[in-house]
Amino acid sequence: METSKVLIADDEHSIAAGLSAVLEEEGYTVEVAADGQKALECLLGGSFGVVLADLKMPKLDGLALLLEMQKREITSECIIITGQATVDSAVQAMRQGAYDYIEKPLTAEKLNRLKALIPKALEKFHVRRANRALASELQALTHYGELTGQSESMRSVYQVIDAVAPSTASVLILGESGTGKELVARAMHQKSERSRGPFLALNCAALPKDILENELFGHEKGAFTGSTNEKPGAFEMADGGTLFLDEVAEMASDIQVKLLRALESRSVRRLGGRKEIAVDIRVVAATNRDLQKALAESELREDLYYRLAVVEIYLPPLRERMGDVRLLATEFLARFSQQNGKRFTGFDDAAMEWVLSYHWPGNVRELKNAVERAVIMSRSGSIGLADIVPRHMRNAPDTPVAMTLPVGSTLADARRQLVLKTFSMTGGDVDRTARVLGTTPAEVRTELAELLRTVGEGNETETPPAAAARNVKGKASVKDKDAARRRSKRSGGSGGAGRR
């Protein structure tokens, strides 16, 4: 079968012919290459389980062929054929990954040894290939381009990218800062027919208005003071590829008009120029803004929005896909360990518990930076809690803690415990509790009031957080009275004069 093919690379015709006859009698399909370069071409064009390579060959010798196989990730096992004078080189080849070596002359005894070696080498080849296939399958389950995630929400993102990548439609990516919007754009580019063209990214929020316009459309010589040469813009430089416009809602309205025209006409006019320059690009835009608010306040033109958002992709924040946190943290640890030349066994239990319980407001970017910092600062064989928690958050009351629920708890029980835990963690501060939970102070007070009602009816034992909650309404009303008193003083008692 195909995986039992054996390639013989030897420039001595008599040896190659003799080996070929012996191995064909054993049931193998054999091909012969007269030098190392032809052997490499055969390996690139077909699947061979074992390569028998002479150590001394024209063009590419056996050792050079082995190195090329490794560089090109060819998984065939290599058995070196060597003369007595080059045994040391054969041993060196084994250290570099050769399966074994056979010395010339090829006597009956040595041929028998070779017959015993080849099945074992083929078995190793099969195992390696199966492991590689399994690794590819696992990779496909957890990765998409440079994106990492196996949660349902990320799989939905992958499906949309797969569907839209082959088309020419403009795409608008929505998501908070740090979620990986540019990685989505890159994945779309790599999966499209434009993958051989350029991918150009431009952050619209990072550049002043005049510079952004120049970066987008370019300028002609003499267009403004100091423009001694012509300069192509991003539209021209991305011709045949993809232009990614990040934070597009931050773009000034008059530039939005020019962008809309360029998208509709598929052409641009440089600053100071008179001719239209045709461009063949795909525009992918992104924003972290609330779109409805941006449209309502005319910060993003509605006509530009409809032109950009032929397809919308929502990239969820990390807190909405917490099942990916462990995978991301482990991958970042491996990446930065290699970059910094360090070895780690992993995260301590306490460190991983914190990583999994923290809400990551900065999303994947914050997690990535935290792991990189931990790798750099750690002096032990694993990442500890002190390594991963930023200094400004150590002993901070806002740092989330783990929460456990007994089996059979209702959603109301979970919500109540979450509010209580957070309320206790923030020292009884309603506003901070609301910020941590991503809700409003009014909703927190309502939940605490419901808890007090339940405790008052005797249905639940009062906990310390519940006791603290008992004072929330009183504190709030005192705050309100103090604020009213201060407002009255600032107005100079005009309210009282009015009453008189």
C-alpha positions as CSV (number, residue, x, y, z in Angstrom):
1,M,0.0,0.0,0.0
2,E,1.1,3.6,-0.4
3,T,2.4,4.1,3.1
4,S,4.6,1.0,2.7
5,K,6.6,2.6,-0.2
6,V,10.3,2.6,0.2
7,L,12.6,5.2,-1.5
8,I,16.2,4.2,-2.2
9,A,18.6,7.2,-2.7
10,D,22.0,5.9,-3.9
11,D,24.2,7.0,-6.8
12,E,25.7,3.5,-7.1
13,H,23.4,1.7,-9.6
14,S,24.4,-1.8,-8.6
15,I,23.6,-1.2,-4.9
16,A,20.3,0.5,-5.7
17,A,19.2,-2.3,-8.0
18,G,20.2,-5.0,-5.6
19,L,18.3,-3.4,-2.7
20,S,15.3,-2.7,-4.9
21,A,15.1,-6.4,-5.9
22,V,15.5,-7.6,-2.2
23,L,12.8,-5.3,-0.9
24,E,10.3,-6.0,-3.7
25,E,10.6,-9.7,-2.8
26,E,9.6,-8.6,0.7
27,G,6.4,-7.0,-0.7
28,Y,7.4,-3.4,-0.7
29,T,6.8,-0.9,-3.5
30,V,10.2,0.6,-4.2
31,E,11.4,3.7,-6.1
32,V,15.0,4.7,-6.8
33,A,16.6,8.1,-6.9
34,A,20.2,8.6,-8.2
35,D,21.0,11.5,-6.0
36,G,19.8,13.4,-3.0
37,Q,18.1,16.2,-4.9
38,K,16.0,13.7,-6.9
39,A,15.2,11.9,-3.7
40,L,13.9,15.1,-2.2
41,E,11.7,15.7,-5.2
42,C,10.3,12.2,-4.9
43,L,9.5,12.8,-1.2
44,L,7.8,16.1,-2.0
45,G,5.7,14.4,-4.6
46,G,4.6,11.2,-2.9
47,S,4.3,9.4,0.4
48,F,7.1,7.1,1.5
49,G,7.3,5.3,4.8
50,V,11.1,4.7,4.7
51,V,14.0,6.3,2.9
52,L,17.3,4.4,2.4
53,A,19.8,7.2,1.8
54,D,23.5,6.8,1.0
55,L,25.6,9.1,3.2
56,K,27.8,10.1,0.2
57,M,25.7,11.3,-2.8
58,P,25.9,14.0,-5.4
59,K,24.0,17.3,-5.0
60,L,22.5,16.4,-1.6
61,D,24.3,13.9,0.6
62,G,22.4,11.7,3.1
63,L,22.8,14.1,6.0
64,A,21.7,17.1,4.0
65,L,18.7,15.2,2.7
66,L,17.8,14.3,6.3
67,L,18.0,18.0,7.3
68,E,15.8,19.0,4.3
69,M,13.2,16.4,5.3
70,Q,13.1,17.8,8.8
71,K,12.9,21.4,7.5
72,R,10.0,20.5,5.2
73,E,8.3,18.4,7.9
74,I,8.5,15.2,5.8
75,T,7.7,12.4,8.3
76,S,9.3,9.5,6.4
77,E,11.8,7.5,8.5
78,C,15.4,7.7,7.2
79,I,17.9,4.8,7.3
80,I,21.5,5.8,6.4
81,I,23.7,3.6,4.2
82,T,27.3,4.3,5.0
83,G,30.8,3.0,4.3
84,Q,33.1,1.9,7.2
85,A,35.1,5.2,6.9
86,T,32.0,7.3,7.6
87,V,30.4,5.5,10.5
88,D,31.0,8.5,12.8
89,S,28.9,10.6,10.3
90,A,26.2,8.0,10.4
91,V,26.1,8.1,14.2
92,Q,25.8,11.9,13.9
93,A,22.9,11.5,11.5
94,M,21.1,9.3,14.0
95,R,21.6,12.0,16.6
96,Q,19.9,14.4,14.2
97,G,16.9,12.1,13.7
98,A,17.9,9.2,11.4
99,Y,16.1,6.0,12.4
100,D,19.3,3.8,12.0
101,Y,22.2,3.1,9.7
102,I,23.6,0.1,7.8
103,E,27.3,-0.3,6.8
104,K,28.6,-1.3,3.4
105,P,29.3,-3.8,2.0
106,L,25.7,-5.1,2.2
107,T,26.3,-8.7,3.2
108,A,23.6,-11.3,3.7
109,E,23.7,-10.7,7.4
110,K,23.4,-6.9,7.0
111,L,20.5,-7.4,4.5
112,N,18.7,-9.5,7.1
113,R,19.2,-6.8,9.6
114,L,17.8,-4.3,7.1
115,K,14.8,-6.5,6.5
116,A,14.2,-6.5,10.3
117,L,14.7,-2.7,10.6
118,I,12.2,-1.6,7.9
119,P,9.0,-2.9,9.5
120,K,9.9,-1.2,12.7
121,A,10.7,2.0,10.9
122,L,7.4,1.8,9.1
123,E,5.5,1.2,12.4
124,K,7.1,4.4,13.8
125,F,6.1,6.2,10.6
126,H,2.5,5.1,11.0
127,V,2.4,6.2,14.6
128,R,3.9,9.6,13.8
129,R,1.5,10.1,11.0
130,A,-1.5,9.1,13.1
131,N,-0.3,11.5,15.9
132,R,0.1,14.2,13.4
133,A,-3.4,13.7,12.1
134,L,-4.8,13.7,15.6
135,A,-2.9,16.9,16.4
136,S,-4.4,18.5,13.3
137,E,-7.9,17.4,14.3
138,L,-7.4,18.9,17.8
139,Q,-6.0,22.0,16.3
140,A,-9.0,22.4,14.1
141,L,-11.3,22.1,17.2
142,T,-9.5,24.8,19.1
143,H,-7.9,27.1,16.5
144,Y,-8.9,29.0,13.5
145,G,-6.0,31.0,11.9
146,E,-4.5,33.0,14.7
147,L,-7.7,32.8,16.7
148,T,-8.0,30.4,19.7
149,G,-11.2,29.2,21.3
150,Q,-13.5,26.1,21.4
151,S,-16.6,27.7,23.0
152,E,-19.8,27.7,21.1
153,S,-19.7,31.5,20.5
154,M,-16.2,31.2,18.9
155,R,-17.3,28.3,16.7
156,S,-20.1,30.5,15.5
157,V,-17.5,33.2,14.6
158,Y,-15.5,30.5,12.7
159,Q,-18.5,29.5,10.7
160,V,-19.3,33.0,9.7
161,I,-15.7,33.6,8.6
162,D,-15.8,30.4,6.6
163,A,-19.0,31.5,4.9
164,V,-18.0,35.1,4.1
165,A,-14.3,34.7,3.3
166,P,-14.7,33.5,-0.3
167,S,-17.0,36.4,-1.1
168,T,-16.1,40.0,-1.9
169,A,-18.6,41.5,0.6
170,S,-17.5,44.2,3.0
171,V,-17.5,43.0,6.6
172,L,-17.9,44.9,9.9
173,I,-16.5,43.3,13.0
174,L,-18.1,44.3,16.3
175,G,-16.4,43.7,19.7
176,E,-14.8,45.3,22.7
177,S,-11.1,46.3,22.8
178,G,-8.8,43.4,23.2
179,T,-11.1,40.7,21.8
180,G,-9.0,40.1,18.7
181,K,-10.9,41.9,15.9
182,E,-7.8,42.2,13.7
183,L,-7.1,38.5,14.1
184,V,-10.6,37.9,12.7
185,A,-9.8,40.2,9.7
186,R,-6.5,38.3,9.1
187,A,-8.2,34.9,9.3
188,M,-10.8,36.1,6.7
189,H,-8.0,37.4,4.5
190,Q,-6.0,34.1,4.7
191,K,-9.1,32.0,3.9
192,S,-10.0,34.2,0.8
193,E,-8.8,34.2,-2.7
194,R,-6.9,37.4,-1.8
195,S,-4.6,35.6,0.6
196,R,-1.6,36.1,-1.8
197,G,-2.3,39.8,-1.8
198,P,-1.3,42.3,0.9
199,F,-3.1,42.7,4.2
200,L,-2.9,46.3,5.4
201,A,-4.2,47.3,8.9
202,L,-5.0,51.0,9.8
203,N,-6.2,52.2,13.2
204,C,-8.4,55.2,12.5
205,A,-8.4,56.3,16.2
206,A,-4.6,56.4,16.4
207,L,-4.1,59.1,13.7
208,P,-5.1,62.8,13.6
209,K,-7.7,63.7,10.9
210,D,-5.2,65.1,8.3
211,I,-2.7,62.3,8.7
212,L,-5.5,59.7,8.5
213,E,-6.8,61.1,5.2
214,N,-3.3,61.1,3.8
215,E,-2.7,57.5,5.0
216,L,-5.9,56.4,3.3
217,F,-5.8,58.1,0.0
218,G,-2.1,59.2,-0.4
219,H,-1.0,62.5,-2.0
220,E,0.6,63.9,-5.1
221,K,3.9,65.8,-5.1
222,G,3.3,69.4,-4.1
223,A,-0.2,68.7,-2.6
224,F,0.8,70.5,0.6
225,T,3.8,72.2,2.1
226,G,6.6,69.7,2.5
227,S,5.2,67.1,0.1
228,T,8.2,66.7,-2.1
229,N,7.3,63.3,-3.4
230,E,4.1,61.5,-4.3
231,K,2.8,58.9,-1.9
232,P,0.3,56.1,-2.5
233,G,-2.3,55.6,0.2
234,A,-3.6,52.5,2.0
235,F,-6.2,51.9,-0.7
236,E,-3.5,51.6,-3.4
237,M,-1.0,49.7,-1.3
238,A,-3.7,47.1,-0.4
239,D,-4.7,46.6,-4.1
240,G,-5.4,42.9,-4.7
241,G,-5.7,42.3,-1.0
242,T,-7.5,43.3,2.1
243,L,-7.7,46.7,3.9
244,F,-8.6,46.5,7.6
245,L,-9.9,49.7,9.1
246,D,-9.9,49.4,12.9
247,E,-12.1,51.8,15.1
248,V,-13.8,53.1,11.9
249,A,-16.4,55.0,14.0
250,E,-13.7,57.3,15.2
251,M,-13.1,58.7,11.7
252,A,-14.1,62.3,11.0
253,S,-17.4,62.7,9.1
254,D,-15.8,64.4,6.0
255,I,-13.3,61.5,5.7
256,Q,-16.3,59.1,6.1
257,V,-17.8,60.7,3.0
258,K,-14.6,60.1,1.0
259,L,-14.4,56.6,2.3
260,L,-18.0,55.9,1.2
261,R,-17.2,57.2,-2.3
262,A,-14.1,55.1,-2.6
263,L,-16.0,52.0,-1.6
264,E,-18.8,52.7,-4.1
265,S,-16.6,53.6,-7.0
266,R,-13.8,51.2,-6.3
267,S,-11.4,54.1,-7.0
268,V,-9.5,56.8,-5.1
269,R,-8.1,60.2,-5.8
270,R,-4.9,61.2,-4.1
271,L,-4.8,64.5,-2.2
272,G,-3.9,67.2,-4.7
273,G,-4.5,64.8,-7.6
274,R,-6.9,64.9,-10.5
275,K,-7.1,61.4,-11.8
276,E,-9.1,58.5,-10.4
277,I,-7.0,55.4,-9.5
278,A,-8.9,52.1,-9.7
279,V,-8.4,49.7,-6.8
280,D,-9.3,46.1,-6.3
281,I,-9.6,45.6,-2.5
282,R,-11.8,44.2,0.1
283,V,-12.5,46.4,3.1
284,V,-13.0,44.9,6.5
285,A,-13.8,47.4,9.3
286,A,-14.1,47.1,13.0
287,T,-15.4,49.1,16.0
288,N,-15.7,48.8,19.7
289,R,-18.5,51.4,19.9
290,D,-22.2,51.0,20.6
291,L,-23.4,51.1,17.0
292,Q,-26.9,52.2,17.7
293,K,-25.6,55.1,19.8
294,A,-22.9,56.0,17.2
295,L,-25.6,56.1,14.4
296,A,-28.1,58.0,16.5
297,E,-25.5,60.7,17.4
298,S,-24.2,60.8,13.8
299,E,-20.7,59.7,14.8
300,L,-21.0,57.0,12.1
301,R,-22.8,57.9,8.9
302,E,-25.7,55.6,8.3
303,D,-25.0,55.2,4.5
304,L,-21.3,54.3,5.3
305,Y,-22.6,51.8,7.9
306,Y,-24.8,50.0,5.4
307,R,-21.9,49.9,2.9
308,L,-19.4,48.5,5.5
309,A,-21.8,46.1,7.2
310,V,-22.9,43.9,4.4
311,V,-22.0,41.1,6.9
312,E,-21.6,41.7,10.6
313,I,-19.4,39.6,12.9
314,Y,-19.8,39.9,16.6
315,L,-16.7,38.9,18.6
316,P,-17.7,38.1,22.2
317,P,-15.8,39.5,25.1
318,L,-13.7,37.0,27.1
319,R,-16.2,37.0,30.0
320,E,-18.8,35.6,27.6
321,R,-16.6,32.6,26.7
322,M,-14.9,31.8,30.0
323,G,-14.6,28.2,28.8
324,D,-11.7,29.4,26.6
325,V,-9.7,31.0,29.3
326,R,-7.8,27.9,30.4
327,L,-7.0,27.1,26.7
328,L,-5.8,30.6,26.0
329,A,-3.7,30.9,29.2
330,T,-2.0,27.5,28.6
331,E,-1.2,28.5,25.0
332,F,0.2,31.9,26.0
333,L,2.3,30.2,28.7
334,A,3.8,27.9,26.1
335,R,4.4,30.7,23.6
336,F,6.1,33.1,26.1
337,S,8.1,30.3,27.8
338,Q,9.6,29.5,24.4
339,Q,10.2,33.1,23.5
340,N,12.0,33.8,26.9
341,G,13.9,30.5,27.0
342,K,12.2,29.3,30.2
343,R,10.5,26.0,31.2
344,F,7.3,25.9,33.3
345,T,5.3,22.9,34.4
346,G,2.1,25.0,34.2
347,F,0.1,27.2,36.6
348,D,-0.3,26.5,40.3
349,D,-3.8,25.6,41.4
350,A,-4.3,29.0,43.1
351,A,-3.0,30.9,40.1
352,M,-5.3,29.0,37.7
353,E,-8.2,29.4,40.0
354,W,-7.6,33.2,39.9
355,V,-7.3,33.2,36.1
356,L,-10.6,31.3,35.8
357,S,-12.5,33.5,38.2
358,Y,-11.2,36.9,37.1
359,H,-13.6,38.8,34.8
360,W,-10.9,40.1,32.3
361,P,-12.3,43.5,31.4
362,G,-9.4,43.9,28.9
363,N,-10.3,40.6,27.3
364,V,-7.8,38.4,25.5
365,R,-5.2,41.2,25.3
366,E,-5.2,41.6,29.1
367,L,-4.9,37.8,29.7
368,K,-2.0,37.7,27.2
369,N,-0.2,40.5,28.8
370,A,-0.7,39.0,32.3
371,V,0.7,35.6,31.3
372,E,3.7,37.3,29.5
373,R,4.4,39.3,32.6
374,A,4.2,36.2,34.8
375,V,6.6,34.3,32.6
376,I,9.1,37.1,32.7
377,M,8.9,37.7,36.5
378,S,8.5,34.1,37.7
379,R,11.6,32.6,39.3
380,S,10.1,29.1,39.9
381,G,9.2,26.2,37.8
382,S,5.5,27.1,37.7
383,I,3.4,30.2,37.6
384,G,2.1,31.1,41.1
385,L,-0.6,33.4,42.2
386,A,1.9,36.2,43.0
387,D,3.2,36.0,39.5
388,I,-0.1,36.3,37.6
389,V,-2.0,38.8,39.8
390,P,-1.0,42.4,38.9
391,R,0.6,44.3,41.7
392,H,-2.2,46.9,41.8
393,M,-4.8,44.2,42.3
394,R,-3.1,42.2,45.1
395,N,-5.2,42.4,48.3
396,A,-7.7,44.6,46.4
397,P,-11.3,44.1,47.4
398,D,-12.4,44.2,43.8
399,T,-10.5,41.0,42.9
400,P,-13.2,38.3,42.2
401,V,-13.1,35.1,44.2
402,A,-14.4,31.7,43.3
403,M,-18.0,30.8,44.1
404,T,-19.5,27.3,44.5
405,L,-23.2,26.3,44.4
406,P,-24.7,23.1,45.6
407,V,-26.4,20.8,43.1
408,G,-30.1,21.7,42.8
409,S,-29.6,25.5,43.2
410,T,-31.9,27.7,41.2
411,L,-30.9,30.6,39.0
412,A,-32.3,32.9,41.6
413,D,-30.1,31.3,44.3
414,A,-27.1,31.7,42.0
415,R,-27.9,35.4,41.3
416,R,-28.4,36.1,45.0
417,Q,-25.2,34.5,46.0
418,L,-23.3,36.3,43.3
419,V,-24.7,39.6,44.4
420,L,-23.9,38.9,48.1
421,K,-20.4,37.7,47.4
422,T,-19.6,40.7,45.3
423,F,-21.3,43.0,47.8
424,S,-19.2,41.6,50.6
425,M,-16.0,41.7,48.5
426,T,-16.5,45.4,47.8
427,G,-17.0,46.2,51.5
428,G,-20.6,47.0,51.1
429,D,-20.2,49.5,48.3
430,V,-23.3,49.3,46.0
431,D,-21.8,51.3,43.2
432,R,-18.6,49.2,43.0
433,T,-20.7,46.0,43.3
434,A,-22.8,47.2,40.3
435,R,-19.6,47.9,38.3
436,V,-18.1,44.5,39.0
437,L,-21.4,42.7,38.1
438,G,-22.0,44.8,35.0
439,T,-25.4,46.0,36.2
440,T,-26.9,49.2,37.8
441,P,-26.9,50.2,41.5
442,A,-30.7,50.2,41.4
443,E,-30.7,46.5,40.4
444,V,-28.2,45.7,43.2
445,R,-30.4,47.5,45.8
446,T,-33.5,45.7,44.5
447,E,-31.7,42.3,44.9
448,L,-30.5,43.2,48.4
449,A,-33.9,44.4,49.4
450,E,-35.4,41.1,48.2
451,L,-32.8,39.2,50.3
452,L,-33.7,41.3,53.4
453,R,-37.4,40.6,52.8
454,T,-36.6,36.8,52.7
455,V,-34.5,37.0,55.8
456,G,-37.2,39.1,57.6
457,E,-39.8,36.4,56.8
458,G,-37.6,33.8,58.4
459,N,-37.0,31.9,55.2
460,E,-33.2,32.3,55.3
461,T,-30.5,32.7,57.9
462,E,-28.9,36.1,57.9
463,T,-25.3,36.1,56.7
464,P,-22.8,38.9,57.3
465,P,-23.2,40.2,53.8
466,A,-27.0,40.2,54.4
467,A,-26.5,42.1,57.6
468,A,-24.4,44.6,55.8
469,A,-27.1,44.9,53.2
470,R,-29.6,45.9,55.8
471,N,-28.0,49.3,56.0
472,V,-27.9,49.9,52.3
473,K,-31.2,51.8,52.0
474,G,-30.4,53.9,55.1
475,K,-27.0,54.8,53.8
476,A,-28.5,55.7,50.4
477,S,-31.1,57.9,51.9
478,V,-28.5,59.7,54.1
479,K,-26.3,60.2,51.0
480,D,-29.3,61.7,49.2
481,K,-30.1,64.1,52.0
482,D,-26.5,65.2,52.3
483,A,-26.3,65.8,48.6
484,A,-29.5,67.8,48.7
485,R,-28.2,69.9,51.6
486,R,-24.9,70.6,49.7
487,R,-26.9,71.6,46.6
488,S,-29.0,74.0,48.7
489,K,-25.9,75.6,50.1
490,R,-24.4,76.1,46.7
491,S,-27.7,77.8,45.5
492,G,-27.4,80.3,48.3
493,G,-30.8,79.3,49.8
494,S,-32.7,80.4,46.8
495,G,-35.1,77.6,47.2
496,G,-36.0,78.9,50.7
497,A,-36.5,82.5,49.3
498,G,-38.8,81.1,46.7
499,R,-40.9,79.4,49.2
500,R,-41.3,82.7,51.1
